[in-house]
Each structure stands twice: as structure tokens, then as C-alpha cells.
Amino acid sequence: MRSFLLCLLCALLPAQDAFLVKPYLQLGDAPKVAARERLDLLWHAGDEEATWSVAVRGAKGWLVQATPAFRRLEVPPLAPHRIYRTTLRNLKPGAVVPYRVTRNGEVVFEAEAQARKPGTHRMAVFGDAADGSKGQMAIAKAVAAARPDAVFITGDLVYGRGRAAEYRARFFPVYNGEAAPLMRRIPILGVVGNHDVPFPEFPDASAYFTYWSLPLNGPALRPGEKSAVPVKPGVHDAIVAASGPAFPRMASFSFDYGRVHWTVLDSNGYADWDSPQLRAWLEADLKAARGAAWRIVALHHPLFQSARSHFDDQWMRPISPLLEKYGVDLVLAGHVHNYQRTAPLRFRPTQVGLRGRPVAGEFTVDEAFDGKTVTRARGPIHIVTGAGGAELYDPWQTDVRASWQPWTRAFISDKHSFTVLDVAAKALTLRQLDAEGRELDAITLTK
């Protein structure tokens, strides 16, 4: 028996030692649904030479993919390491595909990948999560139990400064760990929040641009330009170099999943969506998506919400007329650590002041919509889904309806929770679930 256990341990050690971060899936630079799908596969390993290979199992056996490439990241406090990437290609849409990773001729990792579905699908959404708390782990397990086809995180991806070291400690062990093995099976997408962008005192901040692989079809911003993610020369050089073309362009992008078009916006204070460059990109993206069955805008800072916390963070409100013009159905945000849902509403700004000051305007509220008997909305519905794990904001407001804005229809701030979108061509169901999978709120939209 002792001999058997020793042999088993020796067999496991190479696989354990192979990775600093185990393989995880990303959508990659693939914004459009395709006849043959693809996914990027990334992993992190030590800064040493090794021969890596990735294969996908097809009808005729294992098909070796392109040789993995890597970018090296040397930034304290982590030891120098390599971020490997390859692309799983020619995937049948909607198929579950086995894949494996080999190091120096030995298989060190195996899993199954869910290719993007062309039609009906389930997307899980939450934000403000990876702070290393029990709440974060509970929501991660609940999301895994809901079996989504993909996940979207509405910003503040990892606390508290978006650092590489924080990803290593608080992000990957949770969302790609054994308790909630999401990232090895499905792609997780996200948008940067105020905790994800560079902080001058931390050279490993803004690791989002190094560790994620998402579409690069956003505004063509370059480092140092107005509205681009700010960096400090001499401090963030290693992160920028390891990010390659992703920095700063990957801060905003768009993609399709099934019949849904997602427009993802960097809503941090430095990004000026009134500027001609950013506004032109946003309008062109929404206009090109007119053929989609559903249109979703995702960003970190909500346009409309009722919580006392961050109430005056309203600087994204001026884009409302543009969203209404092109028929946006849902606006998904985080930043405020709770769940909120508005009625369908339209907004015309009348007074826009400095950032951090209220944006006044005229509201038109669809009072008839209830999401049950009346399911066709006249105007976008705004969702705050920022209860993904971090400390909750303003729990007292849950039961004090007098503290809500008149267009708020749901407000749950005393429970961690996440959003589930079940999407078909003519119907979209939104449910808010707590960490035990209990339904807290639900509406259906129809076309």
C-alpha cells in the first residue's frame, strides 16, 4: 500500500508543479458568432523552458492545436512567470469539447470546454466579487451550480487594486478552483471597474490587460491618449509590455453570444464618452447591432440606482438617449454592492455638471411593464448586480421603499446574489439568485 501511494504521489506532482495558474478559457479576439468557433486557452507557469502542447479531441482522435506562445511578466511581488496562450480552433458551435495540456510530453491537465452557443443559452452575471471573502466563494459555487454557458463580471474584478498578486491569491483559486471550476470549462468575460485600473504605487496593477483575452474591437486608443487607461511610466512598464496589443484597447469592446449583442464600456472617470472618438465608436457599434434579437450594454458604473452609496456617480447618464435610439434592452452594472432593477425608462439629460455630481434630466417611465403579464418594455431596464461577494452596501434600504427612487422596482442589499439570463430569440428571462440558489427577483422580456 505504501508503495502504491508513493507511486500515486509521484504521478500527481508533475501536474501540480506544472502550473502557477491552471488552464482557463477566454473568448479571445472573436467578437462574432462563427460557423466554426474558437476559444483562447491561457495558463501561468514558472519562468523556465518547457515544451508545451494542447490538443482537442475530435471525431478522429486528438488534434494538436497551434504551439502555445507566452509573454513574460516580471513585476513584484510575484516571481517572474510566463503567461501561455493558444487557441482552440474549429469548434462546433455549442459543443462540449475535451481538451488536454501536455508539458514535456506528459499530460498535466484535462478538462472540457463549452464552445459558444449560436442560439438559446444561459449567461451568469455578477460584479464586485473577488475580495477573498466567504461571500465570494459562496456565490462562485452557486454560479457553478447554475451551469451557465458563460459568465460576465461587471467590474471590480479583483480587490483591492487589480494587481497580479491579487489575481493569484483571490481570483483564480476561486473561479478556477476545484470547488467552482468555472474558468476551465466556460469563458468568463468582464469589464474594468475603478478597482481594476492602475494605481501609481503598485507596479503589478491593471493585470486585467495581461491575464484576460477578450475582443480588441473597442475604440482605437493608445497609451497616454485622452480617455485611455492611465499608466505611470517607470511603474507600469512591465504590465503594459506583457499586455501587448490589449493595453489599453481591451478596456471597451463588443461581442455577440447567441442572438445577443453585448456592448462593453469602460466607465471609469478618465473615459469621456462625450468625446467624438468614443461616442462615434459607441454609436457605430449599436447601429451595427440592429439585427440582433437582444442588445445589452455592460459597464461598471450604473446610470440609475437608488442606493445611498455612490448615489452621485451618475456621469454615464448622458449616453442614455443613444442607448434608447438603438433599442438597448438591458444595461448591466456593478459598483454598488447590491442588486437593483429599474422599470423600463427613458432619460433626457438637462443639466450635466462635474464628475461626481448629479446629472439632472427628464424621465419617462414605462409604468405598465411588470415582467409577468406585460413583458414588452418601452425603454432600457437598468440592473445593478454588484452583490457578487464584496461587503454589501446599504442593507437597511432593502425594506425601506421610501428610500428608493420612484422608478426602482427591486432593491435587495441584504444578501449576496447573482443574475442569470436565460436567452432565446423571442424571450429573455432574468432571475436574481442568492448563494443558496433561491430566487429573489424575476422578470421576462419578450419581443
N, C-alpha and C positions, 0 to 999 in steps of 0.2 A: 504494500500500500504506500509506504514512504517513497519507494522508487517511482511509483505511478504519479504521485503528487509532485515530485521533483520534475519529472518529465513535463507534466502539465504546466508548471510554473515557467519552465524554460521556453515552452511554446508560446506562452502569453506575453512574456517580457518583451520580445521584439516589437510586437504590435503596440504595447503600451509606450515603449520608448520612441516609437516612430514619430509621434505627433506631440506638438505643444498644444495645438487645437485640432481636433478631429475633423475630417472632411464635412463640408456643409455646402448646401446648394444655394445658388443665386440665379436670378433671372438673366443676368448679364445684359449685354447691349443688344437686346432682342425685343424691341417695343411692340412689334406687331405679331398677331397670331399667324402661324405659318402652317403650310401643309406638312412639313416635317419640322418638329420642334427641336429646341436645344435648351440646355441649362448649363450654367457655369458651375464647376466644382472647385472649391478652394479648400486649402488646409494650411496649417502653420507647422513648421518643423525647425529644428536647430540649424545653425549656420555651419553646415558641413556637407561635403559632397555625398550624394546618393543618387542612385538610378531609380527614378520613379516611373510608374506606368499606370494607366487607368483603362479599364475595359468595361464595356456594356454587353450584357447577354442578349443576343438576338436569336432569331429562329435557327440559325446555323452555328450557334456557339458564341464564344466570347469575341467581341470585336474591339480591338485596341484603338483607343482614341489618340488624338494628337499628343505628342510629347509635352508633359507639363512644363510651363515656364514659371519663373519665380522673380519676385522683386525682394530685395534685401532691405530690412528695416533695422537700423542701429540707432536706437534712441532710448535713453534711460527713463525709468529704472529697469526695464526689461533687458535681458541679454540680447545681442544681435540674433535675428532669426529671419527665416525665409517664408514668404507668403506664396505658396504654389497655386497655380490655376491651370485648368484645362477646360475644354468644352465637351459636354456630352451631346453628340450630334445625331441627326436623323432619327429623332424620337417620334413615335407615333403619338399624335395628339391625344391626351387623356390617358395614355398608357402608364402602367406602373412597371418600371424597368429596373431589374437588378444591375448593380454595378459593383466593381471592386477596385481597390487600390493596392498596387504592388510596390514594394521597396526592395531594391537589390534582389529581385527575383522571388521574393516571398510575399504572399498575400497578407496584408496587415490591416485591411478594413473591407467590410462588405455591408451593403445596405440596398434599399430600393428607392428609386426616385419617381416622384409623381410628375409626369410631363403636363404642361399647361393644357387645360381642357378647352375645347372650342365652343362649348355651349354652357349648359347648366352646371353650376359649380358653387362651392362654399368658400367664402373668404372670412377669416377672423381678423378683427381689428382691435387694437388697444394702443395706449400710449403711456408715457411717463412710468416706466416699469423697472428697469434693471438697476435697482439700488441694493441688491443683496438681501432683501427682506423676506420674511416668511410670506408676505402678501404676494411678492413677485413669484415665488415658487408655486404658490397655490394657484395663481392664475395661469402660469405656464402649464401646469398639469391639467387644468381644466380645458385650456385651449387644445392641448394634445388629445384629450378625451373627446372633444367635439369633432375631430377628424376633418379639419379644413383642407382644402386643396392648395391654399396659400395663406400667408399671413401678411398684414400690413401694420407697421408701427408708426403712430402719428407723432413721432418726435420725442426728444429727451430719451434717446435710445439707450444710454448708459449714464449712470451718475457717478461723480457729480461734474466731471469736466470733459467727458467724451474721450478719455485717454486710452491708449493702447493697454496700459496696465489694468485699467478698469474693465475693459472688454475681457481680458484674460481671467480676471477674478469674478466678475459678476454677470457677464453676458453669455459667453459660450458655454460655461459649465451648466447653466440653467436651460437655455434653449436648444442646446445640442448635447445635453447630458442623458444619462440612462433613464432618469425619472420623467423627462419630457423631451424625447428625441425628435424634435421638430425639424431642425435645420438639415439633418442628413436625409430627410425624406421629402420635404417640400421647400419651395423657395420662400424666404422671408424678405419683404421689401420694407422700406422705411423712408422717412424724411427727417432732415436735421431739425432739431429744436435748439433752444437757447443754451442747453447744456452740452451740445454736440459740436460747437464751433470753437475755434482756437481761443485759448486763454494764454496771455503772454508769459505767465510764469511756468507753463508746462509744455515742454518740447514734444511730448507724445500726445497732445490734444489734437482733436479733429481726426482721430483714427478711422472714422467713418469712411473717409475717402481712400483709405488704404485697405481696409478689411471687407468692404462691400463691393459688389459688382452689379451695377444697375445701368439702365439705358443712359446713353450720352447724347440725348437729343434735346437737351434743355437749351436755354439761352447761351450763346457762344461767348461766355465771359472768360477773361484771362486773369491770372493772379495780379492783384493790385488795382484792378479796374473798379470803378464805382459799381455797387450792388453785388460784387463778388465777395465770397467768404474772406474776411480779412486774415492775414497772417503777418507775423513779425519776422523779418529777415534775420537770420542768425539764430533763431529759436526754433522755428517750424520747418527748417530746410529739409530735414530728414523725412518728415511726414509728406511734404509736398513732392519730394523726389520719388518716394516709394508709391505715391498715388498715381503717377504718370498722368495720362490724359483725363483722369477722373476729377482732378482738382483744378478749378473749382466747379467744373461744369455739372457734376453729378448731384449738386445741391437741389436742382429742379429738373424735372423730366416728365415724360408721359409714357404710358404703356396701355396695352389692351389685354384684358383677360376675359375669355368668352366674348359676350356681346357688350361688355362694359369698357368704356374708355376712362382711364384714370389720368387726371392732370395733377401733378405733384409740385407744390410750390414751397420754396424756401421763404418763410415768412418772418425771418429774423429782422431786427431793426435796420440793418445795413442794406437790405434788399428793397429797392424803391420800385414798387410795381406801378407807380405813376410815370416812371421814366419811359420814353418812347421805345427803347430797346426791349425792356421786359414786357411792357404792355402789348407790343406788336407780337411778340412770341406767344403770349397767352391767348390773344385773340385768334391768331393763326391756328394754334393747337385746338382750341374749342371749335372753331369753324370747320376744321378738317374732320372733326368727330361727329358731325351732324348725322351721319349714317349709323352711329352706334345706338343700340337699344337703350342703353343707360349711360349717363355721364356723371362721374364722381370727381370732385375736387378734394384733395387731401393736403393738409398743411398743419403746422403746429399750433399757431395762434388762432383761436376762434374769432370769427367775425361777430357772433352774437352769443351771449351767455349770461347767466343770472347770478353766478357765484360772487360773493364779496371779494374773493381773492382774484387778482388780475382783472378786475372789472373794467378798468380804463385802458387795457391793452386792446384797443379797437382799431389799430392802424390798417388792418386789412379790409375794413368795411368798404372803402371806395371801389373795390373791384366788383361789388355786388351787381350793379347794372350789367356788367359784361357777362357774369355767370347766368343771369336771368335771360339775357338776349340769346344765349346759345343753349338754353334748356338744360342747365345743370340740375340734376335730381337731388343729389346729396352733397353736403360739404362736411367732411370729417376732420376733426381737430383734436388736439390734446391740450397740453399746457396747464389746464385747470384740472386738478386731480379729483375728478368725479365723473358722473355720467349725466348728460343733459340732452334733451331733444326739444327743438322748437316746432311750432306749427310751420307749414309752408309759408314763406314770407318773401316779400319784395321790399327793397330799400333804396331810397334815393337820397344820397348824401346832400346836405345843405350847408354844413359847416365842418371843415376839416382843419384841425389845428396841429400842434406839435405831437410827436410820438409820445404815447403815454397819457394823452388827454382824450376825453370822449369825442366821438365823431357823431355829430347830430344829423338827423335826417327824417324822412317821412317813411312810415311803414305801411305796407298793405298786407294784411294777414288773411290767409285762407281759413276762415273760421269753420267752414263746412267739413274740411278733411278730418277724419278720425282714425284712418288707417285700418278700419274694420268694415264699416258699411260704405263709407265714402273713401275710395282708395286712389283717386286721381288727384294729384296735388297741383295746385296753382302757385308755383314758386319753389325754390330750393328749400329743403329741410336741412337744418344745421344740427349736427351731432357733435357733442364733446364726449370723447371716450378716453379720458385720461386717468382712469382708475385701475391701471394695469399692474400696480404693485407698490408705488411710492406712497408716502403718507397722504391720506385723504384730506381734502380741503373742505372746510365749512360743513361738517356733517349735520350741524343743527338746522341747516336750511332745508334738509330733506322733508321735514314735516311742517315747515312754516311757509305755506304757499304765498302768504302776503309778501314774502321776501323775493319772490320770483318776478321776472319781467312778465308783462301780460301775454307775450307770445310764447312763453315757455310751457311745454306740455308734460315734460317729465324731468325730474331732478332727483338723483339718487347719489348721495355723497357719504353714506354711512356704511357702504360695502365696496370692496374691490370687485371689479367686473370687467367684462369684455363684450365686444359686439360681434355678432355672427350675421353675415349677409348670405342668404340663400337666393341665388340669382338665376332666373330663367328669362326667356326672351320677352315675355309679356308681364311677368310678375317678379317683384323683388320683396323678400321678407327680411325685415331687420328685427333681431332679437337681442336683448341685453341679458347676459347670464352672469351669475355670481360664481365664486370659486367652487361651489358645490354643484354647478350646472343648473341652478334654479332660475327660472325666467323672471326677470324683474320688469321688463317692458317689451312690447312687441307692436310692430305696425307692418302693414303690407301696402306696397305701391303697385299700381297697375298702369299699363299703357292702353 
